Amino acid sequence: MAVIHRTVLEPTKLELLTSWLPTRPWYARGTGAPELPKAGGFRLDDPESEVGIEFLVVTDTSAGRPATYLVPLTCRGAPLDGAEHALVGIMEHGVLGRRWAYDGCHDPVLIAQLAALIEGRVPAQDQNTSDVPDREVTRSCTGGGATSTGSVAGATDDPQGTELPAPQGTTLRLHRVPRPVPDNEPLPPSRAVGHVAGSWALPDGSRARELFVVLHHGASSAED
């Protein structure tokens, strides 16, 4: 079980993302630096209690139309070998010391635990409280646990999100720019064999819900 420490991070995760997000192909280009209040998200526990795993939802309010982004992050006590390209930044944690923050789509620990979440083997955890499940996060999986041995080796970004090849001819797609789903639209889409959905706070204080992750057969589709 991960423990939430009430302490100081220098710089904060949001400060790191202010510099990192504009380098991503799925970031909506603006005229200035992002302004990133946290809008939601959830955590997953690392069975070895070594890696912090968080799916962070932030909303950029710097432009006229707010844009929401899903950022899976891992925080480690030492650099992850071979993942220099995925480094978001380095922080000083008031309790744990120096921490290396990575784009979690390139971290095998996050991918393994995301697979376990999709398959129902582990629960999503509340973002701010230790040992409290997040009941707003939903998941599904059909077809016998096809995500169990997914790899970070083929993770690629495009203007809509990030995809990873998964076993048995499936593809794992992360919706980096989630948009609210109408109440009458089904979750997940018909092609999906697995999914993770969650909610976040809109700037007006209301709640929105969308697919965060979709597992489907065949080649990727921006609409999945």
N, C-alpha and C positions, 0 to 999 in steps of 0.2 A: 504494500500500500504506500503510495506517495504521500508525503507530509507537506502541507502548505505552510511555508514559513512566512510570518508577518515581518518582513524586513525590507531593506532598501536594495534596489538594483541600480548600478551605475555603469553605462546608461541603461535606461529602461528598455523593455522590449519594443514599446511603441516608438521610442527614439531611434532604435536600430532600424525599425521598419520604415521610418520616414526617409532614410537614405536608400534602403534596399528595394522597396516596392517600385520606384520609378525605373529600375533596371530590368523589370520583368516584362515579357512580351504581352501578358494579359492585363497590364496596368493601363488604365485610361489616361492618356497623357493630358496633363494640365499645364497651366502657365507658371505655376509656382510649386513650392514644396507641399507634399501632402499634409493635411491636418487630420489626425487619426485618433478619434475617440474609440475606445473599445466598445463593441456592440454585442458581444456574446462569445460563445464557444464552449468547449468541453475539454476534459483531460482523459488520458488513458494511463493506466499504471504499467510500469515496466516490471516484469516478474523479478528481475534482479535488483530492483530499486537503485539503479545506477543512472538511468536516463530520464529526464523530465520530458513528458510528451503532452503537448497542448495543441488543440485545434482552435486557433484564435480567429475571431471574426472582428474586423475593423471596418469602419465606414469613413471614407475620405470626404470631408466636408469643405475642401478648399475651393471647389468649383461651384457653379450654380446648381448643378444636379449631383447630389451625393452618390457615391459609388461604394459598394460593399465588396470586401475581399475576404476570402478564406485563406488563412496562412497556417498550415501545419508546421509547428516548430518542435525541435528537440533541443534540450540543453544538457550538455555533458561537462564532466569535470576534467576532460582532456580532449585534445583534438581527435576527430574521427579520421582514421587513415583513409587517404584517397578521396576525401570529400571537400577539398579546399574550394572547389567551384561552388559548393552549396553552402559555404559559410555566410551567415547573415551578419554576425558580429560577435564581439567578445564583451562580456559583462563582468562586473565585480558584484558578487552576491554577499550580502551582509552576514550570512551564516555559512554558506558553502564555499565561499571564495571565488576564484576565477571560473567562469562558465563560458563554454563555447556554444553559441546558438546556431543551429543549422536549419535550412529548409528541409522539413521532415520527409518530403517525398524522396530524398536521397539518403535517408537513414534507415538501415535494415530493421532496427528495433521498432521504429514507428510503423513501418509497413507490416511487420509481423503482428503487432498488436491491433492494427486496423483490420487485418484479416480476421483476427480473433473476434473483434467487435462485429463485423459483418456476419460471421458464422454463429454469433450468439454465445461464444465461449467466455467473453468478458463483458462487463457493462461499461458504458460511458460514465465518467465521473464528473461531479460538479466542478466547475472551473475555479471556485474560490474557497471550497470547504473540503477538508480531508475526509475520506471514507464516506462520501455521500453520493449515491448514484444520481445522474442527470436524467430525469424522467422525460424530458422534452426530446431527447435524442431517440430516434427509432431506427431499426435496421431490419433487413430481411436477407435470406439466402436460400436459394433452391439449387438442386443439382449436386449435392454431396460435398460441399466445402471446397469449391474450386480455387479459393484464394490462399490456401494454407501455405504454399511454397512460392508466393510472389517474390519478385526480385526488384531491387532499385536500379539495376544495371541499365535498363532501357527507359528510364524516366525522361520524358520530353515535355517541354512547354510549347503551347501554341496560344493564339490570341484569346481562346476561351478557357484554357485551363491547363492541367497537367494529366498525362496519361502514362500508365505503366503496363507492360505486358504481364499477363497472369497465366496460370496453367490452363491446360485443356482448351486452348483457343479462345480464352477470354481476355478482356481488356478492362483495366481499372482506370476510371476517369474521375478526377477531382475537379469539381466546379469551383474555380478560383474566384469567379465573379457571380456569386449566387444572387438570384432575383426572386422576389416573392412569388409564390405559386398561388393562383386563384383557388378558392375553396372547392370549386367543382372539378379541379384537375387532379387526376389520380397520382399517387406516389406509391411505388416508383413507376417509370414508363414501361410499356409492354415488353420491350426488348431486354429489360434488366433481369439478371439472375441474382442480383444482390444490390443492396443500397444502404446508405446511411443518410438520414435527414435530420435537420435540426432547426432551431429558431434563433432569432436575434432581435435586438431592439432597433427600430427605425428612429430617425432623428426627431420625429413628432411624438415619440413615446409609445407608439403602438408596436405590436410584435409581428414579425414576418416569419415565414417558414419556407424552406426549400430543400432540395436534394443537395447534399454536400459531396457525396461519393456515389458513383454508379458502377457496378460490375456488369458487363454485358458480353455477349458472344460477338466474335468477329471484329472488324476494324472499327476504329473510333468514329464517333459522330458528334459534332458540336452540339447537337440537340439532345444528346443523352443526359 
